[in-house]
Amino acid sequence: DTAVSQTPKYLVTQMGNDKSIKCEQNLGHDTMYWYKQDSKKFLKIMFSYNNKELIINETVPNRFSPKSPDKAHLNLHINSLELGDSAVYFCASSQNRASEQYFGPGTRLTVT
Amino acid sequence: QQQVKQSPQSLIVQKGGISIINCAYENTAFDYFPWYQQFPGKGPALLIAIRPDVSEKKEGRFTISFNKSAKQFSLHIMDSQPGDSATYFCAAATSGSRLTFGEGTQLTVNP
């Protein structure tokens, strides 16, 4: 039983395309996150949702749009992909905003 | 602005040795300090965490030492094993806020 799952695991696409990454958690958590891990392995938060409400929106280009259809799902849609978007994207969840975060396996996005 | 600074960037230790990774923070409002372990191709996983009301926390071979006045905390891995080879991240947060991660330390434990 996977606690936090992401699809796809790998995504290779060309510049200018639009793509989505899906995340689901079966832990019953209220809060979900998207992180970006760059080539130097630096982890930076992008967005956070609590009970489907956006609570953290870091300085991220408008081309990135998160959507939370319900508490268990948080998807990330990226428009007009650029080379610099290549990274590993992690979804995470936590019981609430103050508790430990559980990370998914990551989605490696490569933009060519 | 990098609010959590982690060192060293990479660390090589012999099996059975002690691995020590250090972190320093700037924001005195931080009150939650977790360490995450990440294996290649996997997501980070919580290893151990501490709050500033204690100066040390130990779980098995892993110990966090916390120095509030110096705004520093460190991870000690006793009796390091090759299976401990991974990237380790320190992080800090205020209650209910985002985690701010350090830059990561690539630990290699030689057999």
Backbone of each chain as ProteinMPNN parsed JSONL, in Angstrom:
{"seq_chain_A": "DTAVSQTPKYLVTQMGNDKSIKCEQNLGHDTMYWYKQDSKKFLKIMFSYNNKELIINETVPNRFSPKSPDKAHLNLHINSLELGDSAVYFCASSQNRASEQYFGPGTRLTVT", "coords_chain_A": {"N_chain_A": [[0.844, -1.201, 0.0], [0.826, 1.989, -1.114], [1.653, 5.039, 0.351], [1.874, 7.777, -0.451], [1.453, 8.499, -3.691], [2.621, 9.053, -7.043], [2.085, 9.976, -10.417], [3.134, 10.525, -13.754], [6.114, 8.469, -13.224], [8.329, 9.08, -14.702], [8.79, 11.663, -17.069], [9.113, 12.816, -20.196], [9.386, 15.45, -22.365], [8.773, 17.958, -24.894], [9.9, 21.348, -25.265], [7.542, 23.929, -24.729], [5.321, 22.345, -24.611], [2.352, 21.223, -22.77], [1.887, 19.741, -19.64], [0.831, 17.358, -17.114], [1.12, 16.342, -13.704], [0.206, 13.859, -11.448], [-0.957, 13.354, -8.095], [-1.607, 11.336, -5.31], [-2.78, 10.603, -2.047], [-3.184, 8.178, 0.484], [-3.433, 8.417, 3.171], [-5.19, 9.808, 4.644], [-4.626, 12.423, 5.215], [-4.722, 16.021, 5.772], [-3.279, 18.004, 4.545], [-1.405, 18.845, 1.666], [1.444, 18.944, -0.554], [3.579, 20.408, -3.076], [6.855, 19.964, -4.183], [9.939, 21.069, -5.649], [12.843, 19.573, -6.84], [15.998, 20.407, -7.684], [18.79, 19.999, -10.01], [20.955, 20.014, -8.351], [20.017, 18.852, -6.164], [18.623, 20.438, -4.417], [15.861, 21.142, -2.41], [12.771, 22.682, -2.812], [9.861, 24.254, -1.733], [6.813, 24.506, -3.531], [3.978, 24.718, -3.679], [1.21, 24.506, -1.358], [-1.61, 22.812, -0.102], [-4.38, 22.901, 2.065], [-6.943, 21.015, 3.172], [-8.102, 21.266, 0.618], [-7.733, 23.928, 0.145], [-5.688, 26.508, -1.06], [-2.729, 27.285, 0.537], [-0.048, 27.868, 0.597], [1.882, 29.521, -1.699], [4.491, 29.75, -3.403], [7.086, 31.759, -4.965], [6.494, 31.11, -7.922], [6.444, 30.524, -11.406], [3.574, 31.586, -13.313], [2.878, 29.659, -15.066], [2.737, 27.296, -13.792], [0.25, 25.46, -12.281], [-1.505, 24.387, -9.577], [-3.948, 21.916, -8.644], [-6.532, 20.846, -6.586], [-8.689, 18.444, -6.395], [-9.908, 17.014, -4.385], [-9.369, 16.166, -0.874], [-7.534, 14.111, -0.959], [-6.094, 14.246, -3.265], [-3.733, 15.972, -5.264], [-2.901, 17.76, -7.952], [-0.539, 18.769, -10.471], [-0.26, 21.084, -12.939], [1.487, 22.043, -15.783], [2.123, 24.602, -17.95], [3.323, 25.458, -21.238], [6.05, 24.388, -21.249], [9.449, 24.799, -20.204], [13.044, 24.607, -20.677], [14.294, 24.965, -18.217], [12.509, 23.925, -16.448], [13.028, 21.333, -16.06], [13.459, 18.854, -13.72], [13.127, 17.094, -10.574], [9.996, 16.435, -9.323], [8.311, 16.467, -6.326], [5.596, 15.226, -4.532], [3.974, 15.673, -1.408], [2.535, 14.864, 1.798], [0.811, 15.744, 4.847], [-0.488, 15.276, 8.176], [-1.546, 17.583, 9.314], [-0.839, 21.126, 9.062], [1.309, 21.366, 10.749], [2.592, 18.995, 11.182], [4.626, 16.003, 10.55], [5.937, 15.448, 7.278], [5.14, 13.332, 4.567], [6.684, 12.004, 1.802], [6.167, 11.498, -1.718], [7.297, 9.254, -4.381], [8.399, 10.787, -6.367], [8.541, 12.586, -9.506], [10.318, 12.538, -12.374], [10.966, 15.065, -14.459], [11.818, 15.822, -17.696], [12.692, 18.213, -19.937], [13.036, 18.76, -23.303]], "CA_chain_A": [[0.0, 0.0, 0.0], [1.643, 3.186, -1.234], [1.042, 6.11, 1.115], [1.8, 8.914, -1.362], [1.833, 8.008, -5.018], [2.665, 10.053, -8.097], [2.17, 9.481, -11.785], [4.019, 9.387, -14.013], [7.405, 8.514, -12.543], [9.209, 9.782, -15.634], [8.053, 12.447, -18.057], [10.012, 13.476, -21.13], [8.544, 16.216, -23.259], [9.476, 19.035, -25.593], [9.615, 22.727, -24.882], [6.293, 24.483, -25.217], [4.178, 21.468, -24.336], [1.66, 21.297, -21.489], [1.852, 18.415, -19.022], [0.313, 17.277, -15.745], [1.591, 15.304, -12.795], [-0.86, 13.575, -10.487], [-0.529, 12.886, -6.778], [-2.682, 10.826, -4.458], [-2.344, 10.058, -0.761], [-4.214, 7.366, 1.134], [-3.154, 8.498, 4.602], [-6.22, 10.592, 5.308], [-4.055, 13.704, 5.617], [-5.431, 17.221, 5.348], [-2.395, 18.952, 3.865], [-0.565, 18.29, 0.597], [2.481, 19.866, -1.013], [4.444, 20.131, -4.218], [8.226, 20.431, -4.065], [10.802, 20.898, -6.809], [14.229, 19.271, -6.485], [16.789, 20.703, -8.875], [19.887, 19.081, -10.327], [21.863, 19.996, -7.194], [19.236, 18.18, -5.111], [18.014, 21.388, -3.505], [14.413, 20.979, -2.311], [12.093, 23.943, -2.574], [8.42, 24.113, -1.788], [6.146, 25.301, -4.553], [2.597, 24.957, -3.281], [0.628, 23.657, -0.34], [-3.059, 22.879, 0.044], [-4.927, 22.356, 3.289], [-8.378, 20.802, 2.941], [-8.412, 21.753, -0.728], [-7.523, 25.376, 0.057], [-4.299, 26.888, -1.286], [-2.209, 28.026, 1.684], [1.315, 28.306, 0.27], [2.1, 29.707, -3.128], [5.801, 30.374, -3.484], [7.336, 32.503, -6.19], [6.53, 30.114, -8.984], [5.809, 31.09, -12.608], [2.142, 31.325, -13.487], [2.709, 28.475, -15.911], [2.478, 26.172, -12.886], [-1.039, 25.614, -11.617], [-1.937, 23.212, -8.829], [-5.39, 21.732, -8.501], [-6.853, 19.828, -5.589], [-10.108, 18.097, -6.544], [-10.362, 16.583, -3.062], [-8.267, 16.16, 0.095], [-6.584, 13.031, -1.226], [-5.44, 14.439, -4.554], [-3.18, 17.281, -5.615], [-2.276, 17.633, -9.261], [0.268, 19.915, -10.897], [-0.301, 21.27, -14.376], [2.525, 22.974, -16.217], [1.93, 25.078, -19.325], [4.459, 26.02, -21.985], [7.236, 23.907, -20.562], [10.75, 25.366, -20.548], [14.174, 23.749, -20.312], [14.571, 25.128, -16.788], [11.533, 23.189, -15.634], [13.548, 19.98, -15.845], [13.737, 18.646, -12.302], [12.28, 16.058, -9.972], [8.903, 17.052, -8.589], [7.816, 15.605, -5.257], [4.376, 15.498, -3.792], [4.073, 15.252, -0.013], [1.325, 15.143, 2.573], [0.962, 15.711, 6.295], [-1.763, 15.238, 8.885], [-1.95, 18.982, 9.3], [0.263, 21.99, 8.636], [2.423, 21.358, 11.705], [3.072, 17.639, 11.429], [5.65, 15.519, 9.639], [5.528, 15.305, 5.897], [5.466, 12.088, 3.878], [6.94, 12.321, 0.408], [5.982, 10.503, -2.76], [8.54, 8.777, -5.005], [8.932, 11.788, -7.289], [8.364, 12.534, -10.958], [11.455, 13.176, -13.038], [10.54, 15.758, -15.668], [12.898, 16.246, -18.583], [12.203, 19.028, -21.049], [14.078, 18.792, -24.347]], "C_chain_A": [[0.869, 1.237, 0.0], [0.95, 4.332, -0.533], [0.811, 7.337, 0.244], [2.302, 8.428, -2.716], [1.764, 9.142, -6.036], [2.7, 9.354, -9.441], [2.311, 10.655, -12.739], [5.308, 9.49, -13.209], [8.436, 9.25, -13.397], [8.341, 10.482, -16.678], [9.079, 13.172, -18.919], [9.15, 14.167, -22.17], [9.342, 17.342, -23.899], [9.055, 20.399, -25.054], [8.307, 23.17, -25.495], [5.076, 23.623, -24.951], [3.563, 21.751, -22.968], [1.585, 19.879, -20.928], [1.3, 18.499, -17.604], [0.962, 16.13, -14.993], [0.5, 15.113, -11.733], [-0.29, 13.029, -9.189], [-1.76, 12.453, -5.995], [-2.092, 10.325, -3.154], [-3.507, 9.325, -0.111], [-4.046, 7.346, 2.642], [-4.239, 9.252, 5.37], [-5.727, 11.953, 5.781], [-4.843, 14.875, 5.052], [-4.606, 18.125, 4.453], [-1.523, 18.242, 2.829], [0.331, 19.374, 0.018], [3.044, 19.432, -2.362], [5.807, 20.769, -3.958], [8.933, 20.229, -5.407], [12.215, 20.623, -6.302], [15.079, 19.444, -7.743], [17.963, 19.731, -9.02], [20.92, 19.005, -9.205], [21.199, 19.419, -5.967], [18.624, 19.156, -4.117], [16.496, 21.266, -3.579], [13.751, 22.31, -1.991], [10.597, 23.746, -2.71], [7.855, 25.019, -2.877], [4.751, 25.707, -4.082], [2.234, 24.056, -2.092], [-0.871, 23.899, -0.285], [-3.438, 22.268, 1.387], [-6.441, 22.249, 3.117], [-8.852, 21.482, 1.655], [-8.222, 23.254, -0.895], [-6.041, 25.678, -0.101], [-3.801, 27.732, -0.134], [-0.78, 28.501, 1.479], [1.423, 28.378, -1.244], [3.4, 30.48, -3.26], [5.954, 31.111, -4.815], [7.579, 31.521, -7.322], [5.872, 30.735, -10.213], [4.347, 30.696, -12.726], [1.871, 30.118, -14.366], [2.427, 27.229, -15.074], [1.146, 26.416, -12.183], [-1.406, 24.315, -10.898], [-3.461, 23.141, -8.796], [-5.639, 20.6, -7.524], [-8.332, 19.498, -5.677], [-10.724, 17.598, -5.237], [-9.14, 16.475, -2.163], [-7.178, 15.153, -0.239], [-5.765, 13.233, -2.495], [-4.934, 15.868, -4.712], [-2.404, 17.113, -6.904], [-1.518, 18.912, -9.593], [0.241, 19.975, -12.406], [0.73, 22.335, -14.751], [2.295, 23.321, -17.682], [3.252, 25.534, -19.932], [5.795, 25.66, -21.345], [8.519, 24.499, -21.121], [11.856, 24.418, -20.092], [14.442, 23.782, -18.803], [13.581, 24.431, -15.869], [11.992, 21.757, -15.372], [14.005, 19.832, -14.399], [12.968, 17.408, -11.849], [11.236, 16.765, -9.116], [8.353, 16.038, -7.585], [6.509, 16.138, -4.709], [4.587, 15.018, -2.36], [2.747, 15.522, 0.67], [1.654, 15.1, 4.055], [-0.418, 15.758, 6.941], [-2.378, 16.634, 8.958], [-0.716, 19.814, 8.993], [1.487, 21.896, 9.539], [3.038, 19.984, 11.902], [4.013, 17.163, 10.321], [5.084, 15.257, 8.256], [6.017, 13.978, 5.327], [5.558, 12.394, 2.387], [6.596, 11.153, -0.514], [7.308, 10.145, -3.397], [9.138, 9.75, -6.006], [8.58, 11.519, -8.738], [9.535, 13.266, -11.595], [10.988, 13.745, -14.367], [11.767, 16.207, -16.444], [12.285, 16.976, -19.762], [13.316, 19.158, -22.076], [13.772, 19.868, -25.395]], "O_chain_A": [[1.566, 1.517, 0.975], [-0.228, 4.583, -0.788], [-0.294, 7.877, 0.196], [3.448, 7.998, -2.849], [0.959, 10.064, -5.909], [3.274, 8.273, -9.581], [1.664, 11.683, -12.545], [5.555, 10.515, -12.574], [9.303, 9.952, -12.877], [7.309, 9.966, -17.107], [9.819, 14.029, -18.436], [8.284, 13.543, -22.784], [10.462, 17.635, -23.48], [7.985, 20.554, -24.465], [7.996, 22.832, -26.637], [3.94, 24.088, -25.048], [4.161, 22.42, -22.125], [1.262, 18.933, -21.647], [1.301, 19.56, -16.98], [1.303, 15.094, -15.565], [-0.048, 16.078, -11.2], [0.726, 12.333, -9.183], [-2.801, 13.11, -6.014], [-1.034, 9.696, -3.144], [-4.651, 9.777, -0.147], [-4.455, 6.398, 3.314], [-4.205, 9.323, 6.598], [-6.342, 12.569, 6.652], [-5.524, 14.769, 4.032], [-5.154, 18.921, 3.69], [-0.974, 17.172, 3.092], [0.02, 20.563, 0.088], [2.992, 18.26, -2.735], [5.908, 21.934, -3.572], [8.579, 19.347, -6.19], [12.725, 21.343, -5.444], [14.908, 18.73, -8.731], [18.101, 18.776, -8.256], [21.676, 18.037, -9.121], [21.741, 19.484, -4.864], [18.147, 18.733, -3.064], [15.913, 21.284, -4.663], [14.115, 22.983, -1.027], [10.121, 23.148, -3.675], [8.337, 26.127, -3.112], [4.396, 26.885, -4.088], [2.847, 23.015, -1.855], [-1.341, 25.031, -0.405], [-2.886, 21.245, 1.794], [-7.132, 23.252, 2.939], [-9.869, 22.175, 1.632], [-8.516, 23.799, -1.959], [-5.221, 25.152, 0.652], [-4.374, 28.783, 0.156], [-0.349, 29.452, 2.132], [1.102, 27.431, -1.961], [3.411, 31.711, -3.232], [5.067, 31.083, -5.668], [8.715, 31.158, -7.631], [4.847, 31.404, -10.085], [3.939, 29.617, -12.296], [0.749, 29.613, -14.402], [1.935, 26.226, -15.592], [0.946, 27.46, -11.563], [-1.593, 23.276, -11.531], [-4.158, 24.15, -8.903], [-5.035, 19.532, -7.622], [-9.154, 20.203, -5.091], [-11.925, 17.747, -5.017], [-8.011, 16.664, -2.616], [-6.026, 15.328, 0.157], [-4.84, 12.466, -2.765], [-5.606, 16.833, -4.348], [-1.388, 16.419, -6.951], [-1.813, 19.987, -9.071], [0.664, 19.037, -13.081], [0.824, 23.385, -14.114], [2.275, 22.443, -18.545], [4.172, 25.942, -19.224], [6.567, 26.536, -20.953], [8.668, 24.68, -22.33], [11.645, 23.55, -19.245], [14.772, 22.764, -18.195], [13.79, 24.357, -14.658], [11.403, 21.053, -14.551], [14.839, 20.599, -13.92], [12.262, 16.768, -12.629], [11.575, 17.601, -8.279], [7.984, 14.919, -7.938], [6.347, 17.333, -4.461], [5.312, 14.049, -2.135], [1.935, 16.309, 0.185], [2.646, 14.5, 4.468], [-1.388, 16.218, 6.337], [-3.565, 16.828, 8.697], [0.344, 19.262, 8.694], [2.581, 22.3, 9.146], [3.936, 19.834, 12.73], [4.176, 17.825, 9.296], [3.919, 14.895, 8.092], [7.149, 13.557, 5.569], [4.642, 12.962, 1.792], [6.718, 9.986, -0.142], [8.345, 10.676, -2.998], [10.27, 9.559, -6.449], [8.353, 10.379, -9.142], [9.721, 14.465, -11.384], [10.655, 13.001, -15.288], [12.642, 16.889, -15.91], [11.462, 16.425, -20.492], [14.413, 19.614, -21.755], [14.536, 20.038, -26.345]]}, "seq_chain_B": "QQQVKQSPQSLIVQKGGISIINCAYENTAFDYFPWYQQFPGKGPALLIAIRPDVSEKKEGRFTISFNKSAKQFSLHIMDSQPGDSATYFCAAATSGSRLTFGEGTQLTVNP", "coords_chain_B": {"N_chain_B": [[17.063, 33.978, -0.195], [18.957, 31.927, 1.811], [17.922, 30.191, 4.468], [18.614, 28.075, 6.022], [21.58, 26.589, 6.528], [23.688, 24.022, 5.483], [26.215, 21.651, 6.188], [28.829, 19.143, 5.851], [28.954, 19.367, 2.224], [29.446, 16.951, 1.042], [30.325, 13.727, 2.332], [32.517, 11.269, 3.404], [32.776, 8.245, 4.999], [34.185, 5.637, 6.955], [33.019, 2.29, 7.369], [31.442, 1.673, 10.449], [32.307, 3.991, 11.585], [31.721, 7.404, 12.779], [29.288, 9.543, 11.522], [28.878, 12.947, 10.924], [26.772, 15.639, 10.493], [26.138, 19.01, 9.946], [23.996, 21.785, 10.687], [22.919, 25.17, 10.358], [20.825, 27.808, 11.362], [18.853, 30.781, 10.719], [16.472, 32.044, 11.389], [14.96, 32.792, 14.318], [12.467, 32.064, 15.049], [11.945, 29.531, 14.243], [10.798, 26.331, 15.19], [10.812, 23.644, 14.881], [12.687, 20.946, 13.863], [13.532, 18.834, 11.576], [15.178, 15.913, 10.24], [15.805, 14.555, 7.099], [16.103, 11.633, 5.076], [17.315, 10.585, 1.994], [17.26, 8.24, -0.516], [18.758, 7.282, -3.674], [16.591, 7.908, -6.389], [14.335, 7.875, -4.865], [11.806, 9.348, -2.704], [12.332, 11.9, -0.171], [12.582, 10.815, 3.225], [11.34, 11.027, 6.493], [13.626, 11.018, 9.111], [14.436, 11.621, 11.777], [13.424, 13.955, 14.288], [13.484, 17.105, 16.052], [12.466, 19.306, 18.696], [12.903, 22.617, 20.048], [12.856, 22.457, 22.831], [14.384, 20.521, 23.921], [17.794, 19.371, 24.155], [18.953, 17.261, 22.95], [18.227, 14.369, 21.016], [17.698, 10.964, 20.644], [17.539, 8.204, 18.487], [17.922, 5.022, 18.094], [20.752, 4.461, 16.169], [20.92, 7.066, 15.426], [21.287, 10.455, 16.257], [20.176, 13.646, 17.214], [21.68, 16.689, 17.91], [21.109, 19.715, 19.538], [21.601, 23.169, 19.6], [20.441, 25.867, 20.895], [21.207, 28.521, 21.481], [23.353, 28.961, 19.807], [22.106, 28.62, 17.458], [22.211, 26.24, 15.982], [22.148, 22.87, 14.752], [22.728, 19.363, 14.706], [23.293, 16.215, 13.06], [24.128, 13.061, 14.141], [25.443, 10.033, 13.167], [25.917, 7.038, 14.464], [28.19, 4.229, 14.42], [28.285, 3.912, 11.559], [26.911, 2.523, 8.585], [27.203, 0.834, 5.383], [24.651, 0.8, 4.224], [23.629, 3.167, 5.098], [24.365, 5.037, 3.332], [23.412, 7.773, 1.562], [21.52, 10.736, 0.709], [21.312, 13.358, 2.965], [19.104, 15.599, 4.475], [18.737, 18.507, 6.365], [16.169, 20.39, 7.966], [13.943, 23.12, 8.724], [11.272, 24.684, 10.504], [8.553, 26.865, 11.374], [5.785, 26.461, 13.598], [3.165, 25.115, 11.819], [3.991, 26.169, 9.428], [5.823, 26.382, 6.306], [8.362, 23.939, 5.437], [11.785, 24.659, 5.494], [14.496, 23.699, 3.712], [17.876, 22.479, 4.143], [20.871, 22.4, 2.095], [21.59, 19.798, 1.609], [23.456, 16.762, 2.192], [25.659, 14.537, 0.838], [26.185, 11.397, 1.807], [28.579, 8.891, 1.992], [29.283, 5.684, 2.913], [31.93, 3.696, 3.308], [32.668, 0.22, 2.855]], "CA_chain_B": [[17.858, 33.936, 1.036], [19.022, 30.59, 2.343], [17.762, 30.35, 5.899], [19.202, 26.918, 6.684], [22.834, 26.255, 5.871], [24.071, 22.663, 5.833], [27.58, 21.258, 5.811], [29.459, 19.402, 4.574], [28.176, 19.024, 1.036], [29.626, 15.514, 0.888], [31.012, 13.14, 3.486], [32.889, 9.867, 3.229], [33.072, 7.668, 6.306], [34.401, 4.193, 6.939], [32.046, 1.49, 8.122], [31.683, 1.676, 11.882], [32.671, 5.332, 12.023], [30.649, 8.342, 13.12], [29.01, 10.567, 10.522], [28.343, 14.158, 11.555], [26.308, 16.64, 9.539], [25.782, 20.195, 10.708], [23.118, 22.782, 10.094], [22.766, 26.422, 11.077], [19.647, 28.525, 10.884], [18.847, 32.216, 11.026], [15.177, 32.486, 11.911], [14.789, 32.334, 15.7], [11.094, 31.588, 15.238], [11.876, 28.105, 13.919], [10.619, 25.508, 16.387], [10.722, 22.239, 14.481], [13.919, 20.689, 13.114], [13.603, 17.433, 11.156], [16.183, 15.431, 9.293], [15.262, 13.634, 6.106], [17.058, 10.752, 4.394], [16.84, 10.317, 0.638], [18.026, 7.304, -1.336], [18.605, 7.588, -5.105], [15.341, 7.504, -7.026], [13.236, 7.831, -3.881], [11.499, 10.609, -2.055], [12.891, 12.045, 1.18], [11.827, 10.168, 4.302], [11.688, 11.573, 7.812], [14.529, 10.158, 9.882], [14.343, 11.995, 13.183], [13.129, 15.384, 14.406], [13.625, 17.646, 17.402], [11.935, 20.633, 18.972], [13.949, 23.317, 20.818], [12.772, 22.32, 24.289], [15.383, 19.54, 24.347], [19.083, 19.616, 23.506], [19.4, 16.069, 22.247], [17.239, 13.308, 20.825], [18.372, 9.792, 20.09], [16.716, 7.098, 18.019], [18.827, 4.012, 17.573], [22.097, 4.975, 15.884], [20.802, 8.449, 14.986], [21.132, 11.428, 17.336], [20.198, 15.075, 16.891], [22.118, 17.602, 18.958], [20.516, 21.029, 19.243], [22.171, 24.27, 20.371], [19.541, 26.982, 20.607], [21.902, 29.812, 21.553], [24.191, 29.062, 18.613], [21.228, 28.399, 16.3], [22.8, 25.149, 15.213], [21.775, 21.519, 15.112], [23.535, 18.411, 13.944], [22.91, 14.805, 13.022], [25.219, 12.121, 14.341], [25.116, 8.639, 12.862], [26.909, 6.18, 15.103], [28.392, 2.925, 13.778], [27.771, 4.088, 10.198], [26.87, 1.327, 7.751], [27.047, 1.139, 3.948], [23.236, 1.05, 3.953], [23.303, 4.544, 5.457], [24.769, 5.897, 2.216], [22.223, 8.46, 1.071], [21.596, 12.186, 0.895], [20.626, 13.769, 4.192], [18.671, 16.994, 4.484], [18.142, 19.093, 7.552], [15.101, 21.331, 7.638], [13.437, 23.878, 9.864], [9.96, 25.287, 10.255], [7.759, 27.327, 12.502], [4.574, 25.656, 13.67], [2.163, 25.393, 10.809], [4.504, 26.829, 8.223], [6.564, 25.562, 5.362], [9.698, 23.466, 5.765], [12.91, 25.198, 4.747], [15.499, 22.646, 3.698], [19.277, 22.732, 3.865], [21.28, 22.052, 0.724], [21.796, 18.355, 1.482], [24.787, 16.177, 2.351], [25.783, 13.215, 0.24], [26.983, 10.547, 2.696], [29.036, 7.604, 1.483], [29.922, 4.866, 3.937], [32.718, 2.653, 2.653], [32.674, -1.042, 3.616]], "C_chain_B": [[17.786, 32.54, 1.635], [18.987, 30.68, 3.859], [18.341, 29.187, 6.69], [20.433, 26.497, 5.887], [23.349, 24.916, 6.394], [25.48, 22.379, 5.356], [27.928, 19.927, 6.454], [28.543, 19.037, 3.412], [28.276, 17.526, 0.762], [30.508, 14.995, 2.007], [31.28, 11.674, 3.196], [33.374, 9.341, 4.568], [33.313, 6.17, 6.134], [33.328, 3.502, 7.766], [32.442, 1.446, 9.594], [32.035, 3.041, 12.445], [31.446, 6.186, 12.361], [30.511, 9.377, 12.002], [28.378, 11.758, 11.231], [28.015, 15.184, 10.479], [25.753, 17.814, 10.342], [24.857, 21.128, 9.937], [23.036, 24.011, 10.99], [21.577, 27.162, 10.494], [19.683, 29.97, 11.346], [17.574, 32.653, 11.758], [14.95, 31.925, 13.31], [13.374, 31.858, 15.986], [10.938, 30.111, 14.885], [11.722, 27.299, 15.209], [10.461, 24.034, 16.063], [11.867, 21.956, 13.528], [13.993, 19.201, 12.771], [14.817, 17.162, 10.279], [15.514, 14.413, 8.384], [16.41, 12.861, 5.45], [16.489, 10.441, 3.009], [17.798, 9.369, -0.077], [17.793, 7.64, -2.804], [17.294, 7.058, -5.671], [14.147, 7.441, -6.104], [12.954, 9.227, -3.346], [12.157, 10.692, -0.692], [11.981, 11.388, 2.2], [12.299, 10.725, 5.634], [12.5, 10.56, 8.608], [14.348, 10.387, 11.38], [14.093, 13.495, 13.241], [13.242, 15.82, 15.855], [12.933, 18.995, 17.502], [12.873, 21.3, 19.977], [13.837, 23.21, 22.328], [13.724, 21.257, 24.828], [16.673, 19.798, 23.583], [19.581, 18.402, 22.729], [18.248, 15.078, 22.134], [17.923, 12.158, 20.122], [17.348, 8.754, 19.675], [17.641, 6.081, 17.347], [20.216, 4.586, 17.376], [22.095, 6.457, 15.515], [20.52, 9.378, 16.168], [21.127, 12.829, 16.752], [20.702, 15.806, 18.124], [21.668, 18.995, 18.567], [21.119, 22.065, 20.169], [21.393, 25.536, 20.03], [20.281, 28.316, 20.57], [22.774, 30.035, 20.316], [23.386, 28.95, 17.326], [21.831, 27.357, 15.364], [22.217, 23.822, 15.673], [22.516, 20.555, 14.202], [22.97, 17.006, 14.054], [24.169, 13.968, 13.189], [24.71, 10.721, 14.01], [26.235, 7.776, 13.428], [27.012, 4.857, 14.332], [27.84, 2.949, 12.347], [27.932, 2.816, 9.371], [26.732, 1.699, 6.275], [25.607, 1.429, 3.556], [22.781, 2.439, 4.352], [23.665, 5.52, 4.342], [23.527, 6.465, 1.539], [22.499, 9.955, 1.136], [20.749, 12.558, 2.097], [20.322, 15.262, 4.128], [18.235, 17.38, 5.895], [17.05, 20.057, 7.077], [14.675, 22.049, 8.909], [12.105, 24.498, 9.49], [9.448, 25.918, 11.543], [6.451, 26.544, 12.468], [3.586, 26.085, 12.599], [2.674, 26.039, 9.554], [5.31, 25.856, 7.382], [7.893, 25.099, 5.943], [10.706, 24.191, 4.881], [14.048, 24.198, 4.85], [16.905, 23.202, 3.563], [19.618, 22.191, 2.484], [21.525, 20.554, 0.524], [23.247, 17.947, 1.655], [24.771, 14.777, 1.773], [26.725, 12.391, 1.108], [27.307, 9.232, 1.989], [29.747, 6.876, 2.608], [30.616, 3.706, 3.231], [32.772, 1.39, 3.502], [34.046, -1.363, 4.203]], "O_chain_B": [[16.705, 32.03, 1.931], [19.925, 31.192, 4.471], [18.538, 29.298, 7.9], [20.334, 26.101, 4.726], [23.434, 24.705, 7.603], [25.889, 22.801, 4.275], [27.381, 19.6, 7.507], [27.475, 18.461, 3.614], [27.315, 16.905, 0.307], [31.332, 15.725, 2.559], [30.384, 10.932, 2.795], [34.267, 9.915, 5.191], [32.715, 5.527, 5.272], [32.805, 4.059, 8.731], [33.6, 1.217, 9.942], [32.056, 3.222, 13.662], [30.302, 5.746, 12.242], [31.489, 10.002, 11.592], [27.46, 11.601, 12.036], [28.863, 15.549, 9.665], [24.997, 17.628, 11.295], [24.929, 21.241, 8.714], [23.079, 23.908, 12.216], [21.351, 27.145, 9.284], [20.441, 30.334, 12.245], [17.609, 33.521, 12.63], [14.77, 30.718, 13.473], [13.11, 31.307, 17.054], [9.912, 29.505, 15.194], [12.419, 27.545, 16.194], [10.013, 23.26, 16.909], [12.015, 22.63, 12.508], [14.462, 18.399, 13.579], [15.391, 18.065, 9.67], [14.768, 13.54, 8.828], [17.522, 13.366, 5.295], [15.32, 10.079, 2.877], [18.986, 9.657, -0.223], [16.762, 8.213, -3.154], [16.936, 5.9, -5.455], [13.067, 7.006, -6.504], [13.748, 10.153, -3.511], [12.507, 9.664, -0.112], [10.759, 11.402, 2.058], [13.497, 10.876, 5.873], [12.11, 9.402, 8.755], [14.132, 9.446, 12.143], [14.505, 14.229, 12.342], [13.112, 15.009, 16.772], [12.827, 19.73, 16.521], [13.58, 20.596, 20.698], [14.638, 23.809, 23.046], [13.863, 21.101, 26.041], [16.653, 20.374, 22.495], [20.522, 18.505, 21.942], [17.412, 14.964, 23.029], [18.634, 12.345, 19.135], [16.408, 8.459, 20.414], [18.075, 6.255, 16.209], [20.799, 5.137, 18.31], [23.159, 7.042, 15.313], [19.627, 9.119, 16.975], [21.958, 13.168, 15.909], [20.225, 15.58, 19.236], [21.82, 19.412, 17.419], [21.15, 21.873, 21.384], [21.648, 26.188, 19.018], [20.003, 29.151, 19.71], [22.914, 31.161, 19.84], [23.916, 29.158, 16.234], [21.946, 27.554, 14.154], [21.84, 23.666, 16.834], [22.881, 20.893, 13.075], [22.269, 16.663, 15.006], [25.149, 14.146, 12.466], [23.674, 10.287, 14.515], [27.359, 7.787, 12.926], [26.06, 4.424, 13.683], [27.025, 2.105, 11.977], [28.951, 2.128, 9.448], [26.202, 2.762, 5.951], [25.365, 2.223, 2.647], [21.68, 2.858, 3.997], [23.309, 6.696, 4.404], [22.699, 5.724, 1.01], [23.571, 10.385, 1.561], [19.605, 12.122, 2.225], [21.177, 16.073, 3.773], [17.463, 16.667, 6.536], [17.033, 20.475, 5.919], [15.006, 21.633, 10.019], [11.841, 24.797, 8.325], [9.856, 25.553, 12.645], [6.06, 26.026, 11.422], [3.223, 27.256, 12.491], [1.886, 26.424, 8.691], [5.453, 24.678, 7.71], [8.477, 25.752, 6.808], [10.509, 24.32, 3.673], [14.511, 23.885, 5.947], [17.116, 24.251, 2.955], [18.779, 21.606, 1.799], [21.652, 20.094, -0.611], [24.158, 18.698, 1.307], [23.966, 13.936, 2.172], [27.927, 12.653, 1.144], [26.423, 8.557, 1.46], [30.702, 7.393, 3.187], [29.967, 2.846, 2.635], [32.905, 1.466, 4.723], [34.209, -2.388, 4.866]]}, "name": "protein", "num_of_chains": 2, "seq": "DTAVSQTPKYLVTQMGNDKSIKCEQNLGHDTMYWYKQDSKKFLKIMFSYNNKELIINETVPNRFSPKSPDKAHLNLHINSLELGDSAVYFCASSQNRASEQYFGPGTRLTVTQQQVKQSPQSLIVQKGGISIINCAYENTAFDYFPWYQQFPGKGPALLIAIRPDVSEKKEGRFTISFNKSAKQFSLHIMDSQPGDSATYFCAAATSGSRLTFGEGTQLTVNP"}
